[in-house]
Amino acid sequence: MMINEKCPCKRKECERHGKCDECRKHHAEFKRLMHVACERKKRTGKSAGGSYS
């Protein structure tokens, strides 16, 4: 299994950090669809620390 050194997940201490296959399996267990960090859309705008000017 390869470990993703550039994993964007903010949970650095997670046992699945950088292990994409394990992370996807874990997220598939939730009733509500929850995307893994690397599959989420990048946030833009004020809430992401950006500016509107």
N, CA, C and O of each residue as an XYZ file, in Angstrom:
212
protein
N       0.851     -1.181      0.000
C       0.000      0.000      0.000
C       0.892      1.238      0.000
O       1.883      1.320      0.725
N       0.509      2.186     -0.828
C       1.259      3.436     -0.886
C       0.695      4.434      0.124
O      -0.504      4.443      0.401
N       1.560      5.257      0.660
C       1.142      6.304      1.579
C       1.278      7.631      0.867
O       2.338      7.956      0.332
N       0.199      8.398      0.861
C       0.173      9.703      0.208
C       0.844     10.719      1.130
O       0.269     11.113      2.145
N       2.050     11.142      0.780
C       2.791     12.101      1.601
C       2.156     13.492      1.572
O       2.398     14.298      2.471
N       1.345     13.785      0.545
C       0.714     15.101      0.417
C      -0.771     15.036      0.752
O      -1.581     15.735      0.144
N      -1.118     14.213      1.700
C      -2.510     14.058      2.113
C      -3.034     15.390      2.661
O      -2.419     15.959      3.564
N      -4.161     15.901      2.133
C      -4.681     17.191      2.576
C      -5.520     17.138      3.857
O      -6.000     18.172      4.322
N      -5.697     15.962      4.422
C      -6.514     15.839      5.627
C      -5.858     16.567      6.792
O      -4.647     16.468      6.993
N      -6.661     17.297      7.558
C      -6.133     18.069      8.681
C      -5.914     17.216      9.927
O      -5.334     17.691     10.903
N      -6.365     15.977      9.906
C      -6.210     15.081     11.066
C      -4.899     14.302     10.932
O      -4.887     13.149     10.502
N      -3.821     14.941     11.300
C      -2.479     14.372     11.136
C      -2.240     13.145     12.006
O      -1.436     12.286     11.644
N      -2.912     13.046     13.133
C      -2.710     11.929     14.052
C      -3.598     10.722     13.735
O      -3.504      9.696     14.408
N      -4.444     10.832     12.731
C      -5.355      9.742     12.368
C      -4.554      8.539     11.873
O      -3.569      8.696     11.152
N      -4.981      7.342     12.265
C      -4.277      6.123     11.854
C      -4.389      5.882     10.351
O      -3.607      5.109      9.797
N      -5.348      6.529      9.680
C      -5.536      6.371      8.237
C      -4.931      7.518      7.437
O      -5.053      7.536      6.212
N      -4.285      8.468      8.093
C      -3.730      9.641      7.399
C      -2.739      9.204      6.317
O      -1.745      8.538      6.609
N      -3.015      9.581      5.079
C      -2.153      9.232      3.958
C      -2.448      7.883      3.342
O      -1.845      7.522      2.332
N      -3.372      7.125      3.933
C      -3.730      5.793      3.430
C      -5.109      5.897      2.780
O      -6.133      5.629      3.408
N      -5.109      6.287      1.525
C      -6.357      6.616      0.834
C      -7.373      5.478      0.811
O      -8.561      5.715      1.030
N      -6.935      4.262      0.553
C      -7.874      3.130      0.485
C      -8.565      2.896      1.818
O      -9.780      2.700      1.866
N      -7.795      2.918      2.900
C      -8.379      2.726      4.230
C      -9.331      3.860      4.580
O     -10.385      3.633      5.174
N      -8.965      5.063      4.218
C      -9.793      6.233      4.514
C     -11.126      6.160      3.765
O     -12.175      6.450      4.339
N     -11.089      5.776      2.484
C     -12.323      5.657      1.700
C     -13.246      4.590      2.285
O     -14.461      4.781      2.338
N     -12.672      3.465      2.724
C     -13.481      2.407      3.338
C     -14.126      2.907      4.626
O     -15.294      2.620      4.889
N     -13.376      3.646      5.420
C     -13.900      4.194      6.673
C     -15.049      5.157      6.403
O     -16.073      5.095      7.084
N     -14.901      6.036      5.434
C     -15.943      7.001      5.120
C     -17.173      6.327      4.513
O     -18.280      6.848      4.647
N     -17.008      5.201      3.859
C     -18.137      4.473      3.267
C     -19.048      3.879      4.334
O     -20.192      3.529      4.042
N     -18.560      3.760      5.566
C     -19.358      3.192      6.652
C     -20.406      4.158      7.195
O     -21.344      3.733      7.869
N     -20.262      5.448      6.911
C     -21.211      6.437      7.415
C     -22.523      6.363      6.644
O     -22.529      6.081      5.446
N     -23.624      6.616      7.326
C     -24.935      6.636      6.667
C     -25.014      7.806      5.684
O     -25.523      7.674      4.571
N     -24.497      8.951      6.128
C     -24.509     10.146      5.292
C     -23.222     10.158      4.460
O     -22.140      9.890      4.984
N     -23.338     10.463      3.185
C     -22.171     10.496      2.309
C     -21.190     11.565      2.775
O     -21.516     12.751      2.818
N     -19.996     11.128      3.119
C     -18.950     12.048      3.539
C     -17.731     11.790      2.665
O     -17.164     10.698      2.693
N     -17.330     12.785      1.896
C     -16.172     12.638      1.039
C     -14.892     12.718      1.859
O     -14.839     13.386      2.891
N     -13.874     12.031      1.386
C     -12.562     12.124      2.030
C     -11.953     13.471      1.662
O     -12.357     14.082      0.673
N     -10.992     13.936      2.441
C     -10.429     15.278      2.274
C      -9.900     15.522      0.862
O     -10.067     16.616      0.324
N      -9.272     14.527      0.264
C      -8.693     14.740     -1.067
C      -9.747     14.791     -2.168
O      -9.432     15.185     -3.290
N     -10.985     14.403     -1.879
C     -12.053     14.440     -2.876
C     -13.006     15.613     -2.680
O     -13.897     15.826     -3.502
N     -12.829     16.376     -1.605
C     -13.696     17.529     -1.374
C     -13.294     18.682     -2.276
O     -12.129     18.821     -2.649
N     -14.270     19.503     -2.620
C     -13.983     20.685     -3.405
C     -13.205     21.686     -2.555
O     -13.414     21.796     -1.347
N     -12.324     22.396     -3.201
C     -11.585     23.438     -2.495
C     -12.535     24.583     -2.209
O     -13.296     24.997     -3.084
N     -12.495     25.106     -0.970
C     -13.370     26.209     -0.582
C     -12.744     27.525     -0.982
O     -11.534     27.713     -0.853
N     -13.568     28.431     -1.467
C     -13.089     29.758     -1.822
C     -13.995     30.782     -1.149
O     -15.074     30.447     -0.660
N     -13.557     31.995     -1.131
C     -14.379     33.048     -0.554
C     -13.973     33.395      0.849
O     -12.893     33.023      1.308
N     -14.842     34.109      1.531
C     -14.533     34.645      2.852
C     -14.315     33.544      3.894
O     -13.424     33.663      4.735
N     -15.113     32.479      3.850
C     -15.002     31.432      4.866
C     -13.711     30.631      4.729
O     -13.300     29.963      5.678
N     -13.065     30.684      3.564
C     -11.827     29.959      3.360
C     -10.613     30.863      3.558
O      -9.485     30.458      3.278
N     -10.837     32.070      4.032
C      -9.733     32.977      4.282
C      -9.372     33.839      3.090
O      -8.395     34.586      3.136
N     -10.146     33.743      2.031
C      -9.879     34.544      0.836
C     -10.489     35.921      0.952
O     -11.197     36.215      1.915
N     -10.222     36.752     -0.008
C     -10.800     38.088     -0.003
C     -11.632     38.296     -1.265
O     -11.423     37.619     -2.271
N     -12.550     39.210     -1.207
C     -13.421     39.466     -2.331
C     -12.931     40.613     -3.208
O     -13.535     40.873     -4.248
N     -11.892     41.286     -2.841
C     -11.464     42.441     -3.625
C     -10.482     42.095     -4.692
O     -10.036     42.974     -5.430
